[in-house]
Amino acid sequence: MRLFTALMLFGFILSSCSKEKKLANDLAGDWTVFQTRSNGEITSVEFDGSIFSFPKCLPKDEPCSATWKGQMTNGNAFDFPFTYTINSKNYLSTTFSDQVPDSIIEKFTNIDVFFIEDTLELEYISNGSFYEFLLLK
């Protein structure tokens, strides 16, 4: 019975790691924001057309580095470096640099990640509102 329990535990741990590895592989690359939504309604925000860059980084104990770059509607460019960790098959924790001044970034910390065909969807909740970024590779 102990052997069976040990094998089941090992299988569970192995499958969890492989789901995180799959997310890391799927996430790797440059993703362009093509649509944003707030509470299900399509919105036009400064970040449309911006690019999230996730270098290939396998899940591990240390956070992975990434960037979010683009140009705001007022013409100013932005470059937000951040780190992320993969907590499960569809959940990221992000930490943006202390130098990032934008209040939306402060709230963009716990993100659900979904792949729908060739689209990446990043979702988060802030101040009781539900936000989505839709991205293409």
C-alpha positions in Angstrom: 0.0 0.0 0.0 2.9 2.4 0.8 4.4 1.7 -2.6 1.1 2.5 -4.3 0.7 5.7 -2.3 4.3 6.8 -3.1 3.8 6.0 -6.9 0.6 8.1 -6.9 2.3 11.0 -5.2 5.2 10.8 -7.6 2.8 10.8 -10.6 0.9 13.8 -9.2 4.1 15.8 -8.7 5.3 14.8 -12.2 2.1 15.8 -13.9 2.0 19.2 -12.1 5.6 19.9 -13.2 4.8 19.0 -16.8 1.7 21.3 -16.9 3.9 24.2 -15.7 6.6 23.3 -18.3 3.9 23.3 -21.0 2.7 26.8 -20.0 6.3 28.0 -20.0 6.9 26.7 -23.5 3.6 28.1 -24.8 4.2 31.4 -23.2 7.7 31.9 -24.6 8.0 34.6 -27.3 6.6 38.0 -28.1 2.9 38.6 -27.7 1.1 41.7 -29.1 -1.9 43.2 -27.3 -4.7 43.5 -29.9 -7.7 43.9 -27.6 -8.5 44.9 -24.0 -11.7 44.4 -22.1 -13.1 45.7 -18.9 -16.0 43.8 -17.3 -16.5 42.1 -20.7 -16.7 45.3 -22.7 -14.1 46.1 -25.3 -12.1 49.2 -24.3 -9.5 51.2 -26.0 -6.5 51.8 -23.7 -3.0 53.0 -24.1 -1.6 49.5 -24.1 -3.2 48.2 -27.4 -0.4 47.3 -29.7 2.1 46.9 -26.8 4.2 43.7 -26.6 4.7 41.3 -23.8 8.1 39.5 -24.3 8.5 36.2 -22.4 11.9 34.7 -23.0 12.1 30.9 -22.8 12.3 30.2 -19.1 11.5 26.8 -17.6 9.7 26.8 -14.2 12.1 26.7 -11.3 12.5 28.3 -7.9 13.7 31.6 -9.3 11.4 34.1 -11.1 11.7 34.5 -14.8 12.4 37.9 -16.4 10.2 39.5 -19.0 9.2 42.9 -20.4 6.1 44.8 -21.5 6.9 47.5 -24.1 5.0 49.8 -26.3 3.9 53.3 -27.1 1.1 55.1 -25.4 -1.5 57.1 -27.2 0.2 60.3 -26.1 3.3 59.2 -28.0 5.4 58.3 -25.0 7.2 55.0 -25.1 7.2 52.6 -22.1 9.3 49.7 -21.1 8.1 47.8 -18.0 10.5 45.1 -16.9 8.9 42.4 -14.7 9.5 39.0 -13.3 7.0 36.2 -13.1 6.6 32.8 -11.6 4.3 30.0 -12.9 2.2 28.9 -10.0 0.0 26.4 -11.8 -1.0 25.4 -15.3 -2.8 28.7 -15.9 -1.7 31.1 -13.2 1.2 33.6 -13.1 2.4 35.9 -10.3 4.1 39.0 -11.6 6.3 41.6 -9.9 7.0 44.8 -11.8 10.0 47.0 -11.1 9.5 49.6 -8.4 10.4 52.2 -11.1 7.1 51.6 -12.9 4.9 54.6 -12.1 1.6 53.5 -13.6 -1.2 52.6 -11.2 -2.6 49.9 -13.5 0.7 48.0 -13.2 0.5 48.0 -9.4 -2.7 45.9 -9.7 -1.4 43.6 -12.5 0.1 41.1 -10.1 -1.9 37.9 -10.1 -2.8 36.8 -13.6 -4.9 33.9 -15.0 -3.5 32.8 -18.3 -5.5 31.0 -21.0 -4.6 29.9 -24.5 -7.5 29.9 -27.0 -6.2 28.6 -30.3 -3.4 31.1 -31.2 -4.6 33.8 -28.7 -3.2 34.4 -25.3 -5.6 35.8 -22.7 -4.3 37.5 -19.5 -7.0 38.1 -16.9 -6.9 39.9 -13.6 -9.3 41.5 -11.1 -8.7 45.0 -9.7 -11.0 47.1 -7.5 -13.9 44.8 -8.2 -13.5 45.0 -12.0 -12.5 42.2 -14.3 -9.8 43.0 -16.9 -8.6 41.0 -19.9 -5.8 41.5 -22.4 -6.0 39.5 -25.6 -2.7 38.9 -27.4 -1.4 37.3 -30.5 2.1 35.9 -31.1 
